[in-house]
């Protein structure tokens, strides 16, 4: 194994570790939302149910965008028969990066859902309503504040770094197109399989678990 391949595998492994850790942190934040307590008081306010649904939709869209991009890349390289270069031509052009950027969560939306429109001094947001209800203890309010505040400020630490998955897939697609143009189909397929093993499969598994946990929270909150 040459130095270039060894370096690539180390980088792929680190990328996987970094991406998995971001998903892991998002999952833990979402799991920390006090769903049982919130579900008891939200039934009487459809507007706040929609605010809560909006928050979790931003997280769910992030998971789905990355998972779908990974599946699209792997599927193009492992189908039986000769590899069709056309999907990789699209992907080397940045289509997966654009897909992830469109789907990735937006913290400004999460902030508005929870804290409300700043022009109305926070009135209308989920927090204003649940605090005003007087139904949640100080401890539960603190749990809610921590979770929603973390999601409202997750752009730099969590959401945006996950866009790097699209960058990796774009760069690898560029290499695959070069290999296919040189009639190196075995090497192209091996690149896909190696990337799947080193980075994409662990990330897919963690995303699947996070999506399952998100769905469970949505059911607990009555917004599935």
N, C-alpha and C positions, 0 to 999 in steps of 0.2 A: 504494500500500500504506500503510495507516494505522499509527500508532505502536504500537497494541495488537498488530497482527499481527506487526510487526517485532520487538517485544519478545518475543512468544510464540515466534517462530522462533529467536531467540537463546537463549532458555531451553531450548527443545527440543534445540538443538544442543549446549548445554552439558551437559544431562542425558545425551545420547547419549555425549558424550566421557567423562563421569564413569563411566557404567555400563560402557562398553567398557574403560576403564582398569582397573576392578575385575576384570572377567572376564580381562583380559590378565594381571594379576598372579596371579590364582588359577591360570591355565593354566601360567604359568612356574613357580610353586611345585610344582604336580603333576608337571610335566615334569622337575623337579629331583630327584625321588625316584629313588634309585639302583636302578632296577628289575632290571637285569641281575644285580647282585650279590645282591639280596634273593631273586630267584627261585631261585637255586641252593641256598639253605638253607631255604626255606620248605616245600618239598615234604614234609618229614618231620614237620611240625607243623600239622595241620588247624586247631587253635584259633587259631594266629597268622595263618593264611591268612584266617580269618573276621574277625580284627581288622583286617587290611589291607583286606579287602573292605569292611568297615564304614566305614573312613576315606574311601575313594574313593566309596562310595555317597552319603555326605553331600555331597560336591562335585557328583556327578552329579545328585542330586536338585535341587540349587540351579539348575544349568543348565536342567534340564528344566522346572522350575516356571516360570521366567522365560520360556523359549522358548514354552511352551504358552500362557501368559497373553498374550503378544504375538500369537501366531497366532490366538487366540480373538478378540482385539480387531479385528485387521485383517480377518479373515474376515467378521465381522459388518458391516463397512462397505463391502466391495468386491464382495459378491455381486451378480449381475445382478438387475435389477428394483428395485422400491421397497425402501428400507431398512426392515427390521423393527426397530421401536424396542425390542422386548422384551429382546434380549440386552444392549442398552446400559442399560436400566433395571436389569437384574441387576448390570451392571458398575458403574453409578454407586452402587449400594448397597454396594460394597466386596467383591464376590465374588472379583475378581482379586487384590486385596490379601490377602484371606484365603487364597487358593490359594497365593500366593507365600510367605506367612508359614508355612504348613504345610510347604511343600517346602524352604524354605531350610535350608542346612546348620547344624548345631549344634556349636559348638566344644567343649562339655563332653563330647559323645559322642566326638569325635575325640580329645580328651585322654585319655579312659578307654581307648580302643582302643590308643593308643600307649604311654601311661605307666602304664596299669593303674589299678585301683581304689585311691584314696588310703588307704583303710582297711586295705589289705594292703601298704602301703609300696611300691607300684608293682609288686608281683609279679603276674604274669599278663598284663601288657601286652606289646605287641609289642617295645618297646625293651628291656625286661628280658630277653626271650628272645634277641633277636638279639645283644645285648651278651654274654650268657652263653655263646652259641655259640662265641665266639672266632673266627668265620669272616670277620668284616668288619674291614678295616683301620681305623685311627683316622681316616683321611681320609674313608672311606666312611661311617663312623658319624657324622662331623660333617655330611656331606651329608644323611643321613637325619634327624638331629636338627634341622637347619635347616628342612627341608621340613615335617616333622610339627609342629614347634614353631610355625611360621608358621601352619599350618592350625588348630592348637589355640588360637590367639589372634587369629583372623581375624574374630571377630564384629563388633567396632566398625569395623574398617577395610575389610572386604571383604563379608562376608555381609549384615549389616544394612543397609549403604548400598544394596545392590541391591534392597531392599524398596521403595525410592523409585520403581522402575519401576512397581510396582503403584499407588502414589499418583498418578503421572502419568496412568496409564490410567483410574483412577477419576475424576479431575478432568476429563479430556477427555470421558469418557462422560457426565458431568453436562452439559457444554456441548452435546454431541450430542443428548441428550434434549430440551433446551430448543429447539434448532434444529428438530428434527423436530416438536415440538409447535407450532411457529410455521410449519410447512409450508416450512421452508428446507432441503429435502433436498439440494440441490446444495451448499450451504454445509457441511452435515454431512459429506457424502462428501468434499469438499475437505479438511476438517479431518483426516479419517482418512488421506487420501493424503499430505497434507503431513507429518503426524506420522510416517507410515511412512518417508517420504523422509529427514526430518531426524534422526529418532532410532531408529525401530524396525528398519528394514532394516539399518543398520550394526551394531546390537546383535545382531540375529539371525545375521548372517554371522559375527560374532566368537564367539557362543555355539556355532554349528555347528562352527567350527574347534576350539574348546576341547573340545567333546564328542568329536570325532574323536580328538584327542590323548589324552583320558582313556581312551577305548576302547583306544588303542594301548598305553598304560601298563598297562592291565588285562590285555591279551594277553601283554605281556612278563613280567608277574608271575604269569601262569598263573591269573588269577581272572576271566577274561572270562565 
